[in-house]
């Protein structure tokens, strides 16, 4: 959305005012709610949905009607999960047409969006009004509600996952009624990272802050010994830091350091034995970097630096798989070395791994619940059988650290063992049964991993 379009669709700009609904960046197609279902796959093409019917409502009211009328059902966001968390044996309710920005409240410093809005849909226009979010994920095209429901994250020693920006959510309950849960409500920290167990989220209100600029510097070939010896300092060297590796050659191939320009920033030269990149580079060094956000220390708006890929770039479905594992930050080096010991098994199937830091939060089913964490992300080649055979081996070497997986990616941890690693699991399950006593929102994923 261009600036003049944004201004045209708002009310007069008044300090502290609330803006009228904005035109969405995503075209709103006029068609029936019920869509003919042919074979449908997720973003990466590795999972085929089993839901018999796909519904695409145009309004919250239509969502309420569908939820009330239908039996088994599940919300479907931007299809970026790699497992069956968003699937249903009967109905999926897509949020892709619920993609509008509802209100910008300058007094409260909040932004309210519909659940299907993608971060890339509104980041630029939010900046034009003088505001920003605290963090973004690597990709800008994921939906807000879906990212928060699975505790998806960006990076930063002091930065919580994307759900930590949420101050309230609007939820459609099984009977079609609406409920708004606000920070401070007793159920808030269960429902926001709710894994789709409580109902269908239709609106999300996010905390915002004054806009800021970020510079991004990239360093190459960090010796593994340096990464191990100086791990905490390296991860704290920027507002957001990512380490990329293919686990070979005893090195971290790339270090991406993103630093806010409203904080003290000095030039980085000799970075623990790594050398500065001489040009923009892709996380997978062999690939072209034209769609990556600007590097080389050139400052730019937060939304064009915190993600790894540009806002205007929507990656096409690619032949890849993803998994990600979280360990307490104090176990990071031991976990890194445990994974590195499997390098010869991992390397034939890996495209790239990314290591990031995430601050603790209070969401009951967040992998970072009350623990600062390090996430080990794996982007695999789509060698499905080989990867699925390898995951249990990685999980075994990470077991001593009470590893928790990303809910929306591939993992094989035994359900009882997984549940034991969440101290609020029993409370979460009890509350889910209270909200959804007949199991409208249960699916095979929840049955296996939560119920």
C-alpha positions in Angstrom: 0.0 0.0 0.0 1.4 3.4 -1.0 1.5 6.4 1.4 -1.2 8.4 -0.4 -3.5 5.4 -0.4 -3.0 4.9 3.3 -3.7 8.5 4.1 -6.7 8.6 1.9 -8.4 5.7 3.7 -7.8 7.0 7.2 -9.6 9.6 9.2 -7.8 12.9 9.7 -4.5 12.4 11.4 -4.9 13.6 15.0 -2.3 12.9 17.7 -3.6 10.0 19.7 -6.5 9.4 17.3 -7.8 6.0 16.2 -7.8 5.4 12.5 -10.7 4.0 10.5 -10.3 0.6 8.8 -7.6 0.6 6.1 -7.7 -0.9 2.6 -5.8 -4.2 2.6 -2.7 -4.8 0.6 -4.2 -8.1 -0.4 -7.0 -7.9 -3.0 -10.4 -9.0 -1.6 -11.9 -11.4 -4.0 -15.7 -11.6 -4.2 -16.6 -15.3 -4.2 -18.6 -17.7 -2.1 -17.4 -18.6 1.3 -17.2 -22.3 0.5 -14.3 -23.1 -1.9 -14.1 -26.2 -4.0 -11.3 -28.3 -2.5 -8.9 -29.9 -4.8 -5.5 -31.2 -3.6 -4.1 -28.4 -1.4 -0.7 -28.2 0.1 1.2 -26.0 2.6 3.7 -23.4 1.6 6.6 -25.8 1.1 4.5 -28.5 -0.6 5.5 -31.2 1.9 2.0 -31.6 3.5 -1.3 -32.2 1.8 -4.4 -31.0 3.7 -7.1 -33.5 4.5 -9.9 -31.1 5.2 -12.9 -31.9 3.0 -14.1 -28.2 2.7 -12.3 -24.9 2.7 -14.2 -21.8 3.8 -13.0 -18.2 3.0 -15.1 -15.8 5.0 -15.0 -12.1 4.3 -15.9 -10.8 7.8 -15.8 -11.7 11.5 -19.6 -12.1 11.3 -19.2 -14.8 8.6 -16.6 -16.5 10.8 -19.0 -16.6 13.7 -21.7 -18.1 11.5 -19.4 -20.8 10.2 -18.0 -21.7 13.6 -21.5 -22.0 15.1 -22.8 -24.1 12.2 -19.9 -26.4 11.5 -18.6 -29.4 13.5 -14.9 -30.2 13.3 -13.0 -27.2 12.0 -9.6 -25.4 12.1 -8.3 -22.0 11.2 -5.9 -21.8 8.3 -3.5 -18.9 8.1 -0.6 -18.4 5.6 0.0 -22.2 5.3 3.6 -21.8 6.6 3.5 -24.7 9.0 5.2 -27.9 8.0 3.0 -30.3 9.9 -0.8 -30.9 10.4 -1.4 -28.3 13.1 -3.8 -26.4 10.9 -5.5 -29.3 9.3 -9.0 -30.8 10.1 -10.8 -33.9 9.0 -13.8 -31.8 8.0 -13.4 -28.0 7.6 -10.8 -25.4 7.4 -11.7 -21.7 7.8 -9.1 -19.5 6.0 -8.3 -16.1 7.5 -6.7 -14.8 4.2 -9.6 -12.3 3.6 -9.5 -11.1 7.2 -6.4 -9.1 6.4 -7.3 -5.5 7.2 -5.7 -3.0 9.6 -8.5 -1.9 12.0 -7.1 0.8 14.1 -3.9 2.7 15.1 -4.2 4.1 18.6 -1.5 6.6 19.2 -2.4 7.2 22.9 -2.2 3.6 23.8 0.5 2.8 21.3 -1.3 -0.1 19.8 -2.2 -1.4 16.4 -5.2 -3.7 15.8 -5.3 -5.9 12.8 -7.4 -8.8 11.5 -6.0 -12.2 12.1 -5.0 -12.9 8.5 -3.0 -9.7 8.1 0.6 -10.4 7.2 3.4 -8.4 8.8 4.5 -7.3 5.3 1.0 -5.9 4.6 1.2 -3.1 7.1 4.8 -2.6 8.3 5.6 0.2 5.8 2.4 2.1 6.4 2.9 1.8 10.2 6.3 3.3 9.8 4.9 6.2 7.7 2.8 7.0 10.8 5.9 7.0 13.0 5.7 3.6 14.6 7.2 0.1 14.6 7.0 -3.3 16.1 9.6 -4.6 18.5 10.6 -7.5 16.2 9.9 -9.4 13.1 10.5 -13.0 11.9 12.9 -13.9 9.1 10.0 -13.9 6.6 7.5 -11.0 6.4 4.6 -12.8 4.7 3.4 -14.9 7.6 0.1 -14.1 9.2 0.0 -12.3 12.6 -2.4 -14.7 14.3 -0.7 -17.8 13.0 2.8 -16.6 14.0 1.6 -15.7 17.5 -0.4 -18.9 18.0 2.8 -21.0 17.4 5.2 -18.7 19.3 7.1 -17.9 16.1 10.0 -15.5 16.7 12.6 -13.1 15.5 15.9 -12.8 17.3 17.5 -10.9 20.1 18.8 -11.6 23.6 16.3 -9.1 25.0 13.5 -9.7 22.4 10.6 -12.1 23.1 8.8 -13.9 20.3 6.2 -12.2 18.2 3.4 -13.1 20.6 5.0 -10.9 23.3 3.8 -7.9 21.3 0.1 -9.0 21.7 -2.0 -7.0 24.2 -5.4 -8.4 23.3 -7.1 -10.9 20.9 -10.6 -11.4 19.7 -11.7 -15.0 19.7 -14.7 -16.8 18.1 -15.7 -19.6 20.6 -17.4 -22.9 19.5 -20.9 -21.5 19.8 -20.0 -18.5 17.5 -19.9 -16.0 20.3 -17.0 -13.4 20.5 -14.8 -12.9 23.4 -11.9 -10.4 23.8 -9.0 -11.4 26.0 -6.7 -8.7 27.2 -3.3 -8.8 28.9 -4.1 -9.3 32.6 -7.0 -11.6 32.0 -6.4 -15.0 33.6 -6.7 -16.9 30.3 -4.6 -14.5 28.2 -1.3 -16.4 28.4 -2.9 -19.6 27.4 -5.0 -18.4 24.5 -2.5 -16.2 22.6 -0.1 -19.1 22.0 -3.1 -21.4 21.8 -2.1 -23.8 19.0 -5.7 -23.4 17.7 -7.2 -25.2 20.7 -9.6 -22.5 21.9 -11.3 -21.2 18.9 -10.6 -19.0 15.9 -8.8 -15.7 16.5 -10.2 -12.9 14.3 -8.4 -9.8 15.6 -5.1 -9.1 17.3 -3.9 -5.9 19.0 -0.2 -5.4 19.1 2.0 -3.1 21.2 4.0 -0.6 19.0 6.8 1.8 19.7 8.4 4.8 18.0 9.9 3.9 14.6 13.6 3.2 14.4 16.3 2.4 11.9 18.6 -0.6 11.8 21.9 -1.4 10.2 22.9 -4.9 9.2 26.4 -6.2 9.1 27.4 -9.6 8.0 30.6 -11.5 8.9 31.9 -14.7 7.3 33.7 -17.8 8.4 33.5 -17.4 12.2 35.7 -20.2 13.6 33.7 -22.7 15.7 36.2 -22.4 18.5 35.5 -18.6 18.7 31.7 -19.2 18.6 32.0 -21.6 21.5 34.4 -19.4 23.5 32.5 -16.1 23.0 29.0 -17.4 22.4 27.2 -15.0 24.8 29.1 -12.0 23.6 28.4 -12.8 20.0 24.7 -13.3 20.5 24.6 -10.0 22.5 26.5 -8.0 19.8 23.4 -6.7 18.2 19.7 -6.1 18.7 19.1 -9.2 16.6 21.8 -11.8 15.8 21.7 -14.9 13.5 24.4 -17.5 13.1 24.2 -19.5 9.8 26.0 -22.8 9.4 25.9 -26.1 7.4 27.7 -27.7 10.4 30.9 -28.5 8.3 34.4 -27.2 8.3 34.4 -26.3 12.0 33.0 -22.8 11.3 29.9 -20.6 11.4 29.6 -19.6 7.8 27.8 -16.3 8.4 27.0 -14.0 11.3 24.2 -11.5 10.7 24.2 -8.6 13.2 21.3 -6.2 13.2 21.7 -3.1 15.4 19.3 -0.3 16.1 20.5 3.2 15.2 18.9 4.8 18.3 21.4 2.8 20.4 25.1 3.3 20.5 26.6 1.7 17.4 30.3 1.3 16.8 32.1 -0.1 13.8 32.8 -3.8 14.0 36.1 -4.8 12.5 37.9 -7.9 13.8 34.8 -9.9 14.9 36.2 -12.9 16.8 38.2 -14.1 13.8 35.4 -13.7 11.2 35.9 -11.4 8.2 33.4 -8.7 7.1 31.4 -9.5 4.0 32.3 -7.4 0.9 28.8 -7.5 -0.6 25.2 -8.5 0.3 24.9 -12.2 0.8 22.1 -14.8 1.1 21.9 -17.1 4.2 22.8 -19.9 1.8 25.9 -18.3 0.3 25.6 -20.0 -3.1 22.3 -18.3 -3.8 21.7 -14.8 -5.1 21.1 -12.1 -2.5 18.9 -9.8 -4.5 15.8 -10.6 -2.4 17.7 -10.3 0.9 17.4 -7.1 3.1 20.2 -4.6 2.7 23.5 -5.3 4.5 26.9 -3.6 4.4 26.1 -1.5 7.5 23.6 0.8 5.5 20.9 2.0 7.9 17.3 1.5 6.9 13.8 1.2 8.4 13.2 -1.5 10.9 10.9 -3.5 8.6 13.6 -3.6 5.8 16.3 -4.9 8.1 14.9 -7.1 10.9 13.6 -9.8 8.4 16.2 -11.5 6.3 14.1 -11.1 3.2 12.6 -7.9 1.7 8.9 -7.0 2.3 8.1 -7.1 -1.4 9.5 -10.6 -1.8 7.1 -13.5 -1.2 9.1 -16.8 -1.4 7.4 -19.3 -3.7 6.8 -22.7 -2.3 10.1 -24.4 -2.3 11.4 -27.9 -2.0 12.4 -27.7 1.7 11.5 -29.0 5.2 12.0 -27.2 8.5 12.5 -28.1 12.1 13.6 -26.1 15.1 14.6 -26.9 18.6 14.8 -24.6 21.7 17.1 -25.1 24.7 17.7 -23.0 27.7 20.3 -20.3 27.0 22.7 -21.6 29.6 22.9 -24.9 27.7 23.5 -23.3 24.3 27.1 -24.2 23.8 26.7 -27.8 25.0 23.7 -28.1 22.6 25.6 -26.6 19.7 28.5 -29.0 20.2 26.1 -31.9 20.5 24.6 -31.1 17.2 28.0 -30.4 15.6 29.0 -33.9 16.6 26.4 -35.2 14.2 27.7 -33.1 11.3 28.4 -36.0 9.0 24.9 -37.2 9.3 23.3 -33.8 9.1 25.3 -32.2 6.2 24.0 -34.4 3.3 20.4 -33.3 4.0 20.8 -29.7 5.3 20.4 -26.5 3.2 21.2 -24.2 6.2 20.9 -23.9 9.9 20.2 -20.7 11.8 21.0 -20.2 15.5 19.1 -17.4 17.3 18.4 -16.1 20.8 14.9 -15.4 22.2 14.0 -13.9 25.6 11.7 -15.6 28.1 8.0 -15.1 28.1 4.9 -16.1 30.1 2.9 -17.9 27.4 2.0 -21.3 28.8 2.8 -23.3 25.7 5.6 -21.2 24.3 9.0 -23.0 23.9 10.5 -20.0 25.8 8.0 -20.1 28.7 9.9 -18.6 31.6 13.3 -19.4 30.1 15.7 -17.4 27.9 16.3 -19.7 25.0 18.5 -20.5 22.0 16.8 -21.8 18.9 18.5 -24.2 16.5 16.7 -24.0 13.2 17.1 -26.4 10.3 16.1 -25.9 6.7 16.4 -29.3 5.2 16.4 -30.5 1.6 13.1 -32.2 0.9 14.6 -35.6 1.5 11.6 -36.5 3.6 12.3 -40.1 4.7 15.9 -39.3 5.5 15.1 -36.2 7.5 12.3 -37.9 9.5 14.8 -40.6 10.3 17.4 -38.1 11.4 15.2 -35.9 13.7 14.9 -38.5 16.5 18.7 -38.7 16.6 19.0 -34.9 16.9 16.3 -34.9 19.6 18.2 -37.6 21.5 21.4 -35.6 21.7 19.4 -32.6 22.8 17.3 -34.5 25.4 19.6 -33.6 28.3 18.6 -30.0 27.8 14.9 -30.6 28.0 14.6 -29.5 24.3 11.3 -28.1 23.1 10.4 -28.1 19.4 8.7 -25.3 17.3 5.1 -26.3 17.2 4.6 -25.6 13.5 7.6 -27.5 12.3 8.7 -31.1 12.0 9.6 -33.0 15.2 9.1 -36.5 16.6 9.4 -36.1 20.4 7.2 -38.5 22.3 4.0 -36.7 23.4 4.2 -37.6 27.1 7.8 -36.5 27.2 7.0 -33.3 25.4 4.1 -32.5 27.7 6.3 -33.1 30.8 8.6 -30.2 29.6 5.7 -27.7 29.9 4.8 -27.0 33.5 1.5 -25.5 32.4 0.4 -28.3 30.1 -2.2 -29.7 32.5 -3.7 -26.2 33.0 -3.6 -25.6 29.3 -5.4 -28.8 28.5 -8.0 -28.2 31.2 -8.7 -24.7 29.9 -8.9 -25.9 26.3 -11.6 -28.5 27.3 -13.5 -25.7 29.1 -13.5 -23.5 26.0 -14.2 -26.3 23.6 -16.0 -29.1 25.5 -17.2 -30.9 22.4 -13.9 -30.8 20.6 -14.8 -28.7 17.6 -11.2 -27.5 17.3 -9.5 -30.8 18.0 -7.6 -32.4 15.2 -5.0 -35.2 14.9 -2.2 -32.8 15.9 -3.8 -31.7 19.1 -4.9 -35.3 19.9 -1.4 -36.6 19.5 0.6 -33.8 21.2 -1.7 -32.1 23.7 -4.6 -34.3 24.5 
